Amino acid sequence: MDTSKTKGPGQNKRFWTEEEDNKLIESLLKLNNNGRFKSEGSFKPGHLKELEKKLHEKLPRCDLLAKPHIESRMKTLKTHFHIVHDMLTGLNCSGFGWDTEKKTVTAEKPV
């Protein structure tokens, strides 16, 4: 069996560039502010295709697809957001802070 064509978790990983991440976040903010795809703390169906379209406009040579690329990246970004949010505001956040210049989490030495 040729394993180079199999799909599944961990297969066919795509690494996002910083520019792609920035354009995705920029597009998400515009979708949110536009309100057309906004729905009580989430997005309405069709938002992934709209993001794909916007990313292709901003990054003409990108090969990003709504599924699996954008959907997966949004899931990863959401997970990272919750980790940082919990570090800064959670019950056990003692010792963590935010550096506004570097836009990074800071920690005291013992942490």
C-alpha positions as CSV (number, residue, x, y, z in Angstrom):
1,M,0.0,0.0,0.0
2,D,1.3,3.4,-0.9
3,T,1.3,5.4,2.3
4,S,2.2,8.7,0.6
5,K,-1.4,9.1,-0.5
6,T,-3.1,8.2,2.8
7,K,-4.9,10.9,4.7
8,G,-5.8,11.3,8.3
9,P,-4.6,13.1,11.5
10,G,-1.0,14.2,11.1
11,Q,-0.9,13.6,7.3
12,N,-0.6,16.4,4.7
13,K,0.3,19.0,7.3
14,R,0.5,22.6,5.9
15,F,2.6,25.1,7.6
16,W,1.2,28.6,7.6
17,T,3.3,31.7,7.0
18,E,3.1,34.7,9.3
19,E,1.6,36.7,6.4
20,E,-1.1,34.0,5.9
21,D,-1.9,34.1,9.6
22,N,-2.1,37.9,9.6
23,K,-4.4,37.9,6.5
24,L,-6.6,35.2,8.0
25,I,-7.0,37.2,11.3
26,E,-7.6,40.4,9.3
27,S,-10.3,38.7,7.3
28,L,-11.9,37.2,10.4
29,L,-12.1,40.6,12.0
30,K,-13.7,42.0,8.8
31,L,-16.3,39.2,8.7
32,N,-17.1,39.7,12.3
33,N,-17.5,43.5,11.9
34,N,-19.5,43.1,8.7
35,G,-22.1,41.0,10.6
36,R,-23.2,39.0,7.6
37,F,-21.7,35.8,8.9
38,K,-21.9,36.6,12.6
39,S,-24.1,34.5,14.8
40,E,-24.2,34.7,18.6
41,G,-20.5,34.2,19.4
42,S,-19.8,32.1,16.3
43,F,-20.0,32.3,12.5
44,K,-22.8,31.3,10.2
45,P,-22.4,28.5,7.6
46,G,-20.5,29.7,4.6
47,H,-17.9,31.7,6.5
48,L,-15.1,29.3,5.6
49,K,-15.7,29.7,1.9
50,E,-15.9,33.5,2.3
51,L,-12.6,33.4,4.1
52,E,-11.1,31.3,1.4
53,K,-12.2,33.8,-1.2
54,K,-10.8,36.8,0.8
55,L,-7.5,35.1,1.3
56,H,-7.2,34.3,-2.4
57,E,-7.8,38.0,-3.1
58,K,-5.2,39.1,-0.6
59,L,-2.7,36.3,-1.4
60,P,-3.2,35.4,-5.0
61,R,-0.8,32.5,-5.1
62,C,-1.9,30.8,-1.9
63,D,-3.3,27.4,-2.0
64,L,-5.5,27.6,1.1
65,L,-8.8,25.8,1.0
66,A,-11.7,26.4,3.4
67,K,-11.5,22.7,4.4
68,P,-9.1,21.5,5.6
69,H,-6.7,24.4,5.8
70,I,-8.7,27.4,7.1
71,E,-11.0,25.2,9.3
72,S,-7.9,23.6,10.9
73,R,-6.0,26.8,11.4
74,M,-9.0,28.5,13.1
75,K,-9.2,25.5,15.5
76,T,-5.5,25.8,16.3
77,L,-5.7,29.6,16.8
78,K,-8.7,29.2,19.0
79,T,-6.9,26.6,21.2
80,H,-3.9,28.9,21.5
81,F,-6.1,31.8,22.4
82,H,-7.8,29.9,25.2
83,I,-4.4,28.8,26.6
84,V,-3.1,32.3,26.7
85,H,-6.4,33.7,28.0
86,D,-6.4,31.2,30.8
87,M,-2.8,32.0,31.7
88,L,-3.6,35.7,32.0
89,T,-7.1,35.6,33.5
90,G,-7.6,32.1,35.0
91,L,-7.5,31.0,38.6
92,N,-3.8,30.0,38.5
93,C,-2.6,33.1,36.6
94,S,-0.3,34.3,39.3
95,G,3.1,35.3,37.9
96,F,1.9,35.7,34.3
97,G,1.6,39.0,32.5
98,W,1.4,40.6,29.0
99,D,4.1,42.6,27.3
100,T,2.2,45.0,25.1
101,E,5.3,46.0,23.1
102,K,6.5,42.5,22.2
103,K,2.9,41.1,22.3
104,T,4.0,38.1,24.4
105,V,3.2,36.5,27.7
106,T,5.7,37.3,30.5
107,A,6.4,35.2,33.6
108,E,8.2,35.6,36.8
109,K,11.4,33.4,37.1
110,P,9.8,30.8,39.5
111,V,6.9,30.3,37.1
